[in-house]
Every structure is written in C-alpha cells, then in structure tokens.
C-alpha cells in the first residue's frame, strides 16, 4: 500500500492512498460473490444468474460496497502508519474502483495541532484564605427572613424604600391606552390591586418602584416610565409611557422573628444549629469558588504561554455551539430576537474568542495528559455517562448509544483525561519548583 501525507494548511493534512491491484481485485470479487449468491434476477434462481448479469444489474451497489470496503481499510492503515492524530475528516475523493487497476483516493483531515507545551510544572498559584465571617452568616439569615417576610398595612405612613404599595394603574403612550400595543403583555398596560415592592432590584418596572417612594394611601400619581432600546416588547422599545397610579395601601415589610416555628421551617432546632449549618455551607461554597479561581488561573497561564494554530473545522464547530448557547441564554433573559440579530456580530466575536480559548486549553491539557501518561478506564467513562444521563434526564444506555452513533464517545474519554490533567496541575502547583 502506497501512502503519502502532505500538509495542505495549518493543522490540516491530505492523505493519499494507493491500494495494490491484488487487494482491489480481492475486494471486488468478495463483493460480487455476495451479490451472485443472494441477488434475485428474473428468470434465475438465487446464486444461478450469470456473473455479467449480476455485475450489470447491481453495478452502482457493487461499486459503493467496494469503496466502503477499500477506503476505510486504507485510511485506517494510513493514519496508523503515519501516526496521524485526526480530529475531523474534511473531504474524501473516492473514484470508482476498477478490476485490474490499483485504487487511489485522498482524504483531507484536520489534525491534532502541533505545538510546544509550556513549562506547566512551573505554574504556581497561591491559595487565598477561605474565611466565613459572622457578618456573612448574618446576611444569609437576613435573606432567609426576607424570603419569609410578610407585609402589614401602614395607613397614614409615607411609603419608604422596601415597603410595598398596592395600586390600581393604567398606562398610556402618546395619549393612547397601552392595551393595543402590548398584545399578550397586558400586565404592562393596566392592573388592579397590584403589589409593587419599592426596590428597583425587585420591581417589574424599576422607575415605578423609585417614583412611588413617598406616596401615601389615597394619593394618585403620574409616573413616566422609559423603556430601553432592547426592551422585550418592540412597540415600547425606546419609548416613554405614562402610568397613572392610584395608591390603595402602603404596607411595611415585617421580617419573621427567629422563633422555634421559623427555625423549624428552616430545618433547624436552634439559632446556633442554623448558623452552624450556614457556616458549613458557606465554607463549602467558598472552597468551590477558590478551587475554580485556582483552576481558572492555571488555565489562563497555560493559554497565554502556548502558541498554537487550531484546526479550523473544530473552531467552526465550537464557535457554532458557543453562538447557540449565547443566543439561548439571551433569549431566556427576555432579550428580543430582533435585538439579538442586531448584535449578531458582537455575539459571534465573543463566541469565537471563547471557542478558541476552550479548544486551545483542551489540546494543551490532552497533551499534558499524554505526557504524564494519564489513563481513563472504561469504568470511569461509563460512570461519567451515567452522570451525564442523570443531568439530561435520559437513559444512560440510550445516551451511550447516541454518543457512539455520533462518534462522540472518545470526546467523553478525552474530557475526563483533560480534567485529570488539570486536577494534577492544581495539586502540583504548591510543590517547590523542580520537585518530583
């Protein structure tokens, strides 16, 4: 078998394979023999039709089957002989094979990028102390109480920040009722006995929450509300509506006391037990944050210290995934599709940068894993697939079948290898330089 490899671009190679005549003839005879034995041709029993009739009647099928026999065999032999680490097949030229002639074809592939690893063993990241203060515990307790808070009527009292006012309201735009402009978003047009918490961070319309501070029960107030250019309702984007608010009640927030009943709802027997549980939870959360900070810093240094030309097919695939994730995230936040379209260049630019960094880091970590002889067992792959299935609410067996059919099973193993390599760097960063 004659094999030649040529670089045709950064991280891209063209593999030329020529299969000898005897192998081509053998493959053709095997395929034709199968059709001769089982093909049904009118006027002949299976296996009794003349060879030339079988070849003529099933020419396309025979040609396709012979190529499917020869090309994978030649391709696998080539990448094994030349030790090519492919990441994606870009193009295959596949002429029809002919009996009595060698068969030549080419495969263009993107390959694992060639680059020099930085001195990863010298990376040092200092720990930052994990401290849980009494003040941070107080903040968590206060948030718990705030979530369980009730509101009490306060007749005669001017509303203050964090109070709640109960209002009837109606809105107009350029003197016309807002109803016709907001379609299904009728809550923007009018409401009755509607509660507004006077805190912009918690209000549907922050300007309304700010402007109603100071009102009293029985008062009526006109409040202008401006909508930004990216507002979810296009008819209101960049416009200012007038809201007529009739104040029905002013209510004061009443935080629950740390009674036995309140503690029970929080799953604690005492204030001390509640605070200790919060202390442990905060400690774990801060330890996780510190671990992520350390890993992020290691990754940043690896990326900055490594020069690499990435396979373009992988950059395109990863960028497409990043764009999809960014669009889904912005859509879930209520950003209008039109706004997303108007900002597609910025979204694509951010996605491309993120994709390149992620791919670069992946190749670095995989090469470190190879250098450090990091191994991932089949049992670890199976366990990780079960975790993936649980998160996706899928059957693990079906998910594995999907990964296998999409040629993504090796990606799972590589993800685990990269994770192990990063974990090893995290553990090794505290050792003195040059230590084993």
FENSUL-V200004 format. One record per residue. N is the residue number from 0. RES is the residue in three letters. PSI is psi in whole degrees, 0 to 359 (* if undefined). D_LAST is the distance of its C-alpha to the last C-alpha in Angstrom with 1 decimal. Layout:
BEGIN
N_RES_PSI_D_LAST + N_RES_PSI_D_LAST
END
This chain:
BEGIN
0_UNK_126_45.4 + 1_UNK_123_45.1 + 2_UNK_132_42.2 + 3_UNK_142_41.6 + 4_UNK_133_39.2 + 5_UNK_135_39.9 + 6_UNK_126_38.2 + 7_UNK_15_40.9 + 8_UNK_171_39.0 + 9_UNK_124_35.6 + 10_UNK_30_33.6 + 11_UNK_134_36.8 + 12_UNK_151_37.8 + 13_UNK_122_41.1 + 14_UNK_120_41.0 + 15_UNK_128_44.2 + 16_UNK_132_45.0 + 17_UNK_119_48.1 + 18_UNK_131_48.8 + 19_UNK_158_51.2 + 20_UNK_316_54.8 + 21_UNK_322_54.5 + 22_UNK_323_51.8 + 23_UNK_312_53.9 + 24_UNK_319_57.0 + 25_UNK_318_55.3 + 26_UNK_318_54.0 + 27_UNK_316_57.5 + 28_UNK_321_59.2 + 29_UNK_315_57.0 + 30_UNK_313_57.5 + 31_UNK_321_61.3 + 32_UNK_320_61.6 + 33_UNK_317_60.4 + 34_UNK_322_62.8 + 35_UNK_322_65.6 + 36_UNK_325_65.1 + 37_UNK_350_65.0 + 38_UNK_143_66.6 + 39_UNK_116_70.0 + 40_UNK_128_72.6 + 41_UNK_132_76.1 + 42_UNK_354_78.5 + 43_UNK_141_75.8 + 44_UNK_153_74.2 + 45_UNK_130_70.4 + 46_UNK_357_69.2 + 47_UNK_357_72.6 + 48_UNK_145_72.5 + 49_UNK_147_72.6 + 50_UNK_318_69.3 + 51_UNK_328_70.6 + 52_UNK_318_71.6 + 53_UNK_314_68.2 + 54_UNK_318_66.5 + 55_UNK_317_68.9 + 56_UNK_325_68.9 + 57_UNK_32_65.1 + 58_UNK_311_64.0 + 59_UNK_315_61.8 + 60_UNK_319_60.1 + 61_UNK_315_59.6 + 62_UNK_314_58.1 + 63_UNK_314_55.7 + 64_UNK_322_54.6 + 65_UNK_317_54.1 + 66_UNK_319_51.9 + 67_UNK_342_49.9 + 68_UNK_317_49.4 + 69_UNK_315_48.6 + 70_UNK_310_46.5 + 71_UNK_321_43.7 + 72_UNK_314_43.5 + 73_UNK_320_43.4 + 74_UNK_313_41.0 + 75_UNK_321_38.4 + 76_UNK_322_38.8 + 77_UNK_312_38.2 + 78_UNK_332_35.0 + 79_UNK_315_33.6 + 80_UNK_317_34.7 + 81_UNK_0_33.6 + 82_UNK_51_30.4 + 83_UNK_125_31.5 + 84_UNK_96_29.7 + 85_UNK_147_32.8 + 86_UNK_337_32.9 + 87_UNK_138_36.8 + 88_UNK_126_39.9 + 89_UNK_316_42.1 + 90_UNK_146_45.2 + 91_UNK_125_46.6 + 92_UNK_128_49.7 + 93_UNK_79_51.4 + 94_UNK_162_54.8 + 95_UNK_133_57.0 + 96_UNK_149_56.4 + 97_UNK_139_59.4 + 98_UNK_137_60.3 + 99_UNK_4_60.3 + 100_UNK_148_57.9 + 101_UNK_157_54.1 + 102_UNK_121_52.5 + 103_UNK_135_50.5 + 104_UNK_165_48.6 + 105_UNK_148_45.9 + 106_UNK_125_43.2 + 107_UNK_127_41.8 + 108_UNK_148_38.3 + 109_UNK_141_35.8 + 110_UNK_164_32.4 + 111_UNK_125_28.7 + 112_UNK_147_28.4 + 113_UNK_126_26.7 + 114_UNK_162_24.4 + 115_UNK_130_21.3 + 116_UNK_142_18.3 + 117_UNK_174_17.4 + 118_UNK_76_14.1 + 119_UNK_336_13.2 + 120_UNK_345_9.6 + 121_UNK_359_11.6 + 122_UNK_129_14.0 + 123_UNK_130_14.8 + 124_UNK_120_17.6 + 125_UNK_142_19.0 + 126_UNK_146_20.6 + 127_UNK_138_24.3 + 128_UNK_140_26.0 + 129_UNK_112_27.8 + 130_UNK_131_31.3 + 131_UNK_111_34.3 + 132_UNK_161_37.5 + 133_UNK_326_40.9 + 134_UNK_320_42.3 + 135_UNK_327_40.1 + 136_UNK_318_41.3 + 137_UNK_319_44.9 + 138_UNK_319_44.5 + 139_UNK_316_43.6 + 140_UNK_317_46.5 + 141_UNK_321_48.8 + 142_UNK_322_47.8 + 143_UNK_314_48.5 + 144_UNK_322_51.9 + 145_UNK_321_52.6 + 146_UNK_332_52.1 + 147_UNK_9_54.6 + 148_UNK_153_57.0 + 149_UNK_171_60.7 + 150_UNK_137_63.3 + 151_UNK_141_66.6 + 152_UNK_141_69.7 + 153_UNK_73_70.4 + 154_UNK_138_73.9 + 155_UNK_355_75.0 + 156_UNK_135_71.5 + 157_UNK_136_70.1 + 158_UNK_137_66.9 + 159_UNK_167_63.7 + 160_UNK_139_60.2 + 161_UNK_355_58.6 + 162_UNK_174_62.1 + 163_UNK_137_63.4 + 164_UNK_141_66.6 + 165_UNK_123_68.6 + 166_UNK_155_70.4 + 167_UNK_138_72.6 + 168_UNK_154_71.7 + 169_UNK_148_72.9 + 170_UNK_149_71.6 + 171_UNK_156_73.4 + 172_UNK_120_72.4 + 173_UNK_38_75.0 + 174_UNK_356_77.5 + 175_UNK_142_76.9 + 176_UNK_146_75.4 + 177_UNK_346_71.8 + 178_UNK_313_72.4 + 179_UNK_343_73.1 + 180_UNK_338_70.0 + 181_UNK_359_67.3 + 182_UNK_241_68.1 + 183_UNK_348_66.0 + 184_UNK_54_64.5 + 185_UNK_337_67.6 + 186_UNK_338_65.8 + 187_UNK_341_65.6 + 188_UNK_318_69.4 + 189_UNK_162_70.7 + 190_UNK_157_70.1 + 191_UNK_141_71.9 + 192_UNK_46_70.7 + 193_UNK_130_67.2 + 194_UNK_129_64.7 + 195_UNK_116_62.8 + 196_UNK_128_60.1 + 197_UNK_62_60.4 + 198_UNK_115_56.8 + 199_UNK_333_55.9 + 200_UNK_341_52.4 + 201_UNK_3_54.1 + 202_UNK_148_57.3 + 203_UNK_317_58.3 + 204_UNK_99_59.9 + 205_UNK_322_58.3 + 206_UNK_324_61.3 + 207_UNK_317_63.5 + 208_UNK_323_61.4 + 209_UNK_315_61.6 + 210_UNK_340_65.3 + 211_UNK_356_66.4 + 212_UNK_129_65.2 + 213_UNK_351_68.3 + 214_UNK_163_70.7 + 215_UNK_162_72.9 + 216_UNK_135_74.4 + 217_UNK_349_77.4 + 218_UNK_152_76.3 + 219_UNK_134_76.0 + 220_UNK_136_73.7 + 221_UNK_128_73.1 + 222_UNK_120_69.4 + 223_UNK_134_68.3 + 224_UNK_121_65.0 + 225_UNK_136_63.3 + 226_UNK_135_61.1 + 227_UNK_173_58.4 + 228_UNK_340_58.4 + 229_UNK_15_55.8 + 230_UNK_146_57.7 + 231_UNK_333_57.6 + 232_UNK_107_61.4 + 233_UNK_325_62.3 + 234_UNK_339_65.9 + 235_UNK_350_64.7 + 236_UNK_126_61.9 + 237_UNK_5_62.7 + 238_UNK_164_65.8 + 239_UNK_122_67.0 + 240_UNK_156_68.9 + 241_UNK_126_71.1 + 242_UNK_122_70.6 + 243_UNK_115_73.5 + 244_UNK_124_72.2 + 245_UNK_118_74.5 + 246_UNK_113_72.9 + 247_UNK_318_73.7 + 248_UNK_151_71.5 + 249_UNK_129_69.0 + 250_UNK_142_66.5 + 251_UNK_137_64.1 + 252_UNK_134_60.7 + 253_UNK_109_60.6 + 254_UNK_140_57.2 + 255_UNK_146_57.2 + 256_UNK_159_56.8 + 257_UNK_62_54.0 + 258_UNK_171_56.4 + 259_UNK_324_55.7 + 260_UNK_316_56.9 + 261_UNK_315_54.5 + 262_UNK_324_51.5 + 263_UNK_320_52.5 + 264_UNK_336_52.3 + 265_UNK_1_48.7 + 266_UNK_30_47.8 + 267_UNK_152_47.6 + 268_UNK_340_49.7 + 269_UNK_166_49.5 + 270_UNK_319_48.5 + 271_UNK_318_45.7 + 272_UNK_321_44.4 + 273_UNK_315_44.6 + 274_UNK_324_42.7 + 275_UNK_320_39.9 + 276_UNK_318_39.5 + 277_UNK_319_39.4 + 278_UNK_314_36.8 + 279_UNK_315_34.5 + 280_UNK_316_35.2 + 281_UNK_321_34.7 + 282_UNK_314_31.4 + 283_UNK_317_30.1 + 284_UNK_316_31.5 + 285_UNK_326_29.9 + 286_UNK_320_26.5 + 287_UNK_318_26.9 + 288_UNK_319_28.0 + 289_UNK_320_25.0 + 290_UNK_317_22.7 + 291_UNK_323_24.7 + 292_UNK_316_24.7 + 293_UNK_313_20.9 + 294_UNK_318_20.8 + 295_UNK_321_23.7 + 296_UNK_320_22.1 + 297_UNK_314_18.9 + 298_UNK_319_21.4 + 299_UNK_315_23.6 + 300_UNK_319_21.0 + 301_UNK_315_20.1 + 302_UNK_315_23.8 + 303_UNK_330_24.7 + 304_UNK_5_22.1 + 305_UNK_127_23.1 + 306_UNK_130_26.4 + 307_UNK_140_27.8 + 308_UNK_120_31.3 + 309_UNK_151_31.7 + 310_UNK_125_34.0 + 311_UNK_326_37.3 + 312_UNK_322_38.4 + 313_UNK_323_35.3 + 314_UNK_316_35.9 + 315_UNK_316_39.5 + 316_UNK_313_38.8 + 317_UNK_322_36.2 + 318_UNK_318_38.6 + 319_UNK_318_41.5 + 320_UNK_319_39.5 + 321_UNK_319_38.7 + 322_UNK_315_42.3 + 323_UNK_314_43.5 + 324_UNK_319_41.2 + 325_UNK_318_42.4 + 326_UNK_317_46.1 + 327_UNK_318_45.8 + 328_UNK_312_44.2 + 329_UNK_325_47.0 + 330_UNK_319_49.7 + 331_UNK_336_48.6 + 332_UNK_1_49.0 + 333_UNK_7_52.5 + 334_UNK_131_52.2 + 335_UNK_145_55.1 + 336_UNK_324_54.6 + 337_UNK_320_56.6 + 338_UNK_319_54.4 + 339_UNK_318_51.3 + 340_UNK_319_53.2 + 341_UNK_335_54.0 + 342_UNK_23_50.4 + 343_UNK_327_49.0 + 344_UNK_316_47.7 + 345_UNK_321_45.6 + 346_UNK_316_44.4 + 347_UNK_320_43.5 + 348_UNK_316_41.7 + 349_UNK_320_39.6 + 350_UNK_318_38.9 + 351_UNK_318_38.0 + 352_UNK_315_35.4 + 353_UNK_319_33.9 + 354_UNK_316_33.9 + 355_UNK_318_32.2 + 356_UNK_316_29.4 + 357_UNK_317_28.8 + 358_UNK_317_28.9 + 359_UNK_313_26.7 + 360_UNK_320_24.0 + 361_UNK_314_24.5 + 362_UNK_322_24.0 + 363_UNK_311_20.9 + 364_UNK_323_19.3 + 365_UNK_323_20.7 + 366_UNK_324_19.2 + 367_UNK_317_15.7 + 368_UNK_320_16.4 + 369_UNK_317_17.6 + 370_UNK_325_14.6 + 371_UNK_6_12.3 + 372_UNK_46_15.1 + 373_UNK_131_16.1 + 374_UNK_147_19.3 + 375_UNK_122_22.3 + 376_UNK_162_24.9 + 377_UNK_325_28.6 + 378_UNK_322_28.9 + 379_UNK_321_26.6 + 380_UNK_314_28.8 + 381_UNK_317_31.9 + 382_UNK_320_30.9 + 383_UNK_323_30.1 + 384_UNK_323_33.5 + 385_UNK_320_35.2 + 386_UNK_315_33.7 + 387_UNK_318_34.9 + 388_UNK_319_38.3 + 389_UNK_317_38.7 + 390_UNK_322_38.1 + 391_UNK_359_40.5 + 392_UNK_48_42.9 + 393_UNK_165_43.0 + 394_UNK_131_43.1 + 395_UNK_321_39.6 + 396_UNK_317_41.2 + 397_UNK_321_43.2 + 398_UNK_319_40.3 + 399_UNK_320_38.3 + 400_UNK_320_41.4 + 401_UNK_314_41.6 + 402_UNK_320_38.0 + 403_UNK_314_38.6 + 404_UNK_332_41.9 + 405_UNK_9_40.5 + 406_UNK_39_37.5 + 407_UNK_4_35.1 + 408_UNK_322_33.4 + 409_UNK_331_30.6 + 410_UNK_322_30.2 + 411_UNK_314_29.5 + 412_UNK_318_26.7 + 413_UNK_323_25.2 + 414_UNK_317_25.6 + 415_UNK_321_23.6 + 416_UNK_315_20.8 + 417_UNK_318_20.8 + 418_UNK_320_20.7 + 419_UNK_321_17.7 + 420_UNK_317_15.8 + 421_UNK_319_17.0 + 422_UNK_320_16.2 + 423_UNK_321_12.5 + 424_UNK_322_12.6 + 425_UNK_319_14.6 + 426_UNK_330_12.2 + 427_UNK_347_9.2 + 428_UNK_339_11.6 + 429_UNK_348_11.8 + 430_UNK_147_8.3 + 431_UNK_147_9.0 + 432_UNK_134_8.9 + 433_UNK_354_6.5 + 434_UNK_151_3.8 + 435_UNK_*_0.0
END
